[in-house]
Each structure stands twice: as structure tokens, then as C-alpha cells.
Amino acid sequence: MNPKMSPRGENLLQTASELLPAFLNQNKKFLGGREGGCLAILDKFGSFRETIHLFDIGEIPLGKLNEKRAFAKEKVFRVTHMNETHKHLTSFESENSGNRQYGGGIKMDDGLFVSFSGFPAHLDQDFVILAGLFSYEMTLEQAIEIRKRTIDKYPRSFFTER
């Protein structure tokens, strides 16, 4: 276990890493050859509360690595701040593409904030929702609420027919 990350973060990272191949296979026609990205995790409890942990999973082109890390970090920071001030559950609620601020960050259960950057933003969000559900770090009710808040911007999701 990473001594600086919470057990919940470790659980989520392991689940996301294991989920990635199936997610890539299921969504390959929407990914344009993308095969990975950066996962950002912030757990607001205990001694872990102020650290954003970044993890590269899958294959990321070397020229895109720093960009994906910066986007993942910005998304998780923004959704954390906007949750505190406006009760946002997703970075889509404060998306501003003109400022290069995209969706793909969410609040999970009990102060766990997660984002991904590597795919189109709606698929970044789908990926972290699925990782949250499969790791039991978020409930189906939370996933449905996040989906309700973003359905107008991105109607296609694993919650809808393909």
C-alpha cells in the first residue's frame, strides 16, 4: 500500500487499473485510439485530506502525459472546491471549455473525490463512476444522481443504450 494514500484510494486505484482493459474494449469506437490516462484521487479524511494523488494507468503518449496529469489534478481540485461551495458532485457542473476546464471529476462517498483524464470528458466520468461502483466506494444512487446532473450535456453513457 502507498503509505501516503488512504486504503479507500488504494482500493479505487486497484479497481480502476483492473477495469481499464474492459472499458477500453467496450468503448474503443469512441476513444480514437486512446488507451489510458491519469487518475487523480483526493480523500478528505484523516491525514490524507490535502494530497491529490496522481496515477498513470494504461498507455499515454509521452507528449500528452503532463497535460493529462494537469487536467486530472485540476478536475479533482475543482469538483472538491465546488462541492464545498455549491454542492456540486461532478466537474461537469462547472465545466468551462474556454478555460480548458472539463468534466471527468466526481465526488464519491464520504469525501472521496476522483477524476480521470485521457478520454473524451464524458467517458472520463463514466470510467470513474464504474471504478467507484466496482470498488464499492460509491453507491448506485450516487452514480444515478451524478448522471442526472450531466445528462443534458452528455446524453451518451453506460446508463443509456448504445
C-alpha positions as CSV (number, residue, x, y, z in Angstrom):
1,M,0.0,0.0,0.0
2,N,1.2,3.5,-0.7
3,P,1.9,4.9,2.8
4,K,0.6,8.3,1.8
5,M,-2.7,7.3,0.4
6,S,-5.8,6.1,2.2
7,P,-7.0,2.4,1.9
8,R,-10.0,3.7,0.0
9,G,-7.8,5.4,-2.5
10,E,-5.7,2.2,-2.9
11,N,-8.9,0.2,-3.4
12,L,-10.1,2.6,-6.1
13,L,-6.7,2.6,-7.9
14,Q,-6.5,-1.2,-8.0
15,T,-10.1,-1.4,-9.3
16,A,-9.6,1.3,-11.9
17,S,-6.4,-0.5,-13.1
18,E,-8.2,-3.8,-13.4
19,L,-11.3,-2.2,-15.1
20,L,-9.3,-0.3,-17.7
21,P,-8.9,-3.2,-20.3
22,A,-12.6,-4.0,-20.3
23,F,-13.5,-0.3,-20.5
24,L,-11.2,0.2,-23.5
25,N,-12.7,-2.8,-25.2
26,Q,-16.3,-1.7,-24.6
27,N,-15.7,1.9,-25.8
28,K,-13.0,1.6,-28.5
29,K,-15.1,3.1,-31.2
30,F,-15.4,6.3,-29.1
31,L,-11.8,6.6,-27.9
32,G,-10.0,7.4,-31.1
33,G,-7.1,5.1,-30.2
34,R,-6.7,6.4,-26.7
35,E,-5.6,3.7,-24.3
36,G,-5.1,5.3,-20.9
37,G,-4.9,8.4,-18.8
38,C,-4.3,9.9,-15.4
39,L,-6.4,9.1,-12.3
40,A,-6.4,11.7,-9.6
41,I,-7.6,10.8,-6.1
42,L,-8.3,13.1,-3.1
43,D,-9.6,11.6,0.2
44,K,-10.7,14.4,2.5
45,F,-10.5,12.3,5.7
46,G,-7.7,11.8,8.1
47,S,-4.1,12.6,7.3
48,F,-4.8,12.2,3.5
49,R,-7.2,15.2,3.2
50,E,-4.9,17.7,1.4
51,T,-3.0,15.5,-1.0
52,I,-4.0,14.9,-4.6
53,H,-2.5,11.6,-5.7
54,L,-1.9,11.1,-9.5
55,F,-1.6,7.7,-11.2
56,D,-0.9,7.0,-14.8
57,I,-2.8,3.9,-15.9
58,G,-2.8,2.3,-19.3
59,E,-0.8,3.8,-22.2
60,I,-0.5,7.5,-22.5
61,P,1.5,9.1,-25.3
62,L,4.6,10.7,-23.9
63,G,3.7,14.1,-25.4
64,K,0.3,14.0,-23.6
65,L,1.5,12.8,-20.1
66,N,1.9,16.2,-18.4
67,E,-1.3,17.5,-20.0
68,K,-3.4,14.6,-18.7
69,R,-1.9,14.9,-15.3
70,A,-2.6,18.6,-15.1
71,F,-6.2,18.1,-16.3
72,A,-6.9,15.2,-13.8
73,K,-5.5,17.3,-11.0
74,E,-7.5,20.4,-12.0
75,K,-10.7,18.4,-12.3
76,V,-10.4,16.8,-8.8
77,F,-9.4,20.1,-7.2
78,R,-12.3,22.0,-8.9
79,V,-15.0,19.4,-8.0
80,T,-13.7,19.4,-4.4
81,H,-13.9,23.2,-4.2
82,M,-17.3,23.4,-6.0
83,N,-18.7,20.7,-3.7
84,E,-17.8,22.7,-0.7
85,T,-19.2,26.0,-2.1
86,H,-22.0,24.9,-4.4
87,K,-22.7,21.2,-3.5
88,H,-21.5,20.1,-7.0
89,L,-21.0,16.3,-7.4
90,T,-19.3,16.5,-10.8
91,S,-16.8,18.7,-12.6
92,F,-19.3,18.9,-15.5
93,E,-21.3,21.2,-13.3
94,S,-18.6,23.8,-13.5
95,E,-17.2,22.9,-16.9
96,N,-15.7,25.8,-18.9
97,S,-14.1,24.5,-22.1
98,G,-12.9,28.1,-22.9
99,N,-10.7,27.9,-19.9
100,R,-9.8,24.2,-20.6
101,Q,-11.8,23.0,-17.6
102,Y,-13.6,19.8,-18.4
103,G,-15.9,17.2,-16.9
104,G,-14.5,13.9,-15.6
105,G,-14.2,14.5,-11.9
106,I,-16.7,13.3,-9.3
107,K,-17.4,13.2,-5.6
108,M,-17.8,9.6,-4.4
109,D,-18.8,8.5,-0.9
110,D,-17.8,10.4,2.3
111,G,-15.3,12.9,1.0
112,L,-13.6,10.8,-1.7
113,F,-13.0,12.9,-4.9
114,V,-11.8,11.3,-8.1
115,S,-11.1,12.3,-11.7
116,F,-9.7,10.8,-14.8
117,S,-8.2,12.5,-17.9
118,G,-7.4,10.6,-21.0
119,F,-10.6,10.1,-22.9
120,P,-13.4,12.4,-24.0
121,A,-14.7,14.0,-20.8
122,H,-18.0,12.1,-20.7
123,L,-16.0,8.8,-20.9
124,D,-13.6,10.0,-18.2
125,Q,-16.6,10.4,-16.0
126,D,-18.1,7.1,-17.0
127,F,-14.8,5.4,-16.2
128,V,-14.5,6.9,-12.6
129,I,-18.2,6.1,-11.9
130,L,-17.7,2.5,-12.9
131,A,-14.4,2.3,-10.9
132,G,-16.3,3.8,-7.9
133,L,-19.2,1.3,-8.2
134,F,-16.9,-1.8,-8.7
135,S,-14.7,-0.8,-5.8
136,Y,-17.8,-0.2,-3.6
137,E,-16.5,3.4,-2.9
138,M,-19.8,4.8,-4.2
139,T,-23.4,3.7,-4.3
140,L,-25.6,3.2,-7.3
141,E,-27.8,6.0,-6.0
142,Q,-24.8,8.4,-6.1
143,A,-24.0,7.3,-9.6
144,I,-27.5,7.9,-10.7
145,E,-27.5,11.4,-9.1
146,I,-24.3,12.3,-10.9
147,R,-25.8,11.1,-14.2
148,K,-28.9,13.2,-13.7
149,R,-26.8,16.3,-13.3
150,T,-24.9,15.7,-16.5
151,I,-27.4,14.1,-18.9
152,D,-28.2,17.3,-20.7
153,K,-24.5,17.9,-21.6
154,Y,-23.6,14.3,-22.4
155,P,-26.6,12.1,-23.1
156,R,-24.5,9.0,-24.1
157,S,-23.3,7.0,-21.1
158,F,-23.2,3.4,-19.8
159,F,-26.5,4.3,-18.3
160,T,-28.1,4.7,-21.7
161,E,-28.4,2.4,-24.7
162,R,-25.5,2.2,-27.1
